[in-house]
Amino acid sequence: MALPRVFASRLMQQTVRRYHGGHDFKPPSMDELPVPRGSWQAKYSADQRRYNAILAFGIAFSVFSFSLAKGSGLLYFNYAPPKSLD
């Protein structure tokens, strides 16, 4: 009966993670943080150019979609009273 218990104990020791007691752990320091490189203004300008292009495309696509739906009769915006059927 002792053999399976010893076997299970050794198996658990090998597979269970240890979150404490490790002697090879070194706490992180400020020297390990990434160092910024290049001009922040150049990166910011490039990002803003990209974001503005995405915004312009989204607005153009929305206007195109609404105009196409309005022209085909799928949308009615109810901005005026309906025409009389008489």
N, C-alpha and C positions, 0 to 999 in steps of 0.2 A: 504494500500500500504506500510505502514511503517513496518508492521510485517514481510513480506518476506525479506526486506532489513536487519532488525535486525537479523533475523535467518541466512541469508547468511553471515553477518559479523561475527557472533559467530562461524559459521561453518568454515570459513576461518581462524579464530584465532586458532582453535583447530588443523587444518590440515596442516597449513603452517609451515615450519621449520623456526626456528629463529637462525640466524647465529651470532647474536650479542645481547648484553644486558643480557646474562646469568650471574648470580652472583655466580654460583657454579662451574665455570670453573677455573681450576688451571693449569697454564702453566707447561709443562713438565720440569723436572730438570735432571741433570746428574746422580742423585741417582737412577733414574728409568731405566737406561740403563743396559743391561745384563752384568754380570761380567764373563770374561773368566775363564774356569776351566780346569785343566789337562794340559798335556804337548802338546804344539803346534807341536813338532817334531813327536810325536807318531801319532797324527791325520794326519799330512802332509804325513808321511810315509805310513799310511794305505790308504789314498786317492791316492797316487802315485802308490801303488801296484794295486789298483783297476783300475785306468786309464790305466796302462800298460797292464793289462790283457785284457781290452776292446780293446786296440790298437792291441795286438797280435791276438786276435780273428778276428778282422776286416781284418787284413792283410792275415791271413790264409784263411778266407772265400773268399777274393778277388782272391787269387792265385788259390784256388780250383775252383772257378767259371770260371775264365779265362781258366784254363787248361781243364776243362770239356767242355766248349764251343769250344775251339780250337780242342780238340780231336774228337768232334762230327761233326765238319765241319761247325758249325754255324759261326765261325769267320775266317777271312783270314786277316792277318796282313800286307800283301803287303811288306814284307821285302826282297823279291827277285823277279826278273822278272817271269812272268807266264811261265809255260811250253808250248812249242810249240805244236800246234795241228796237225802238219804234221806227 
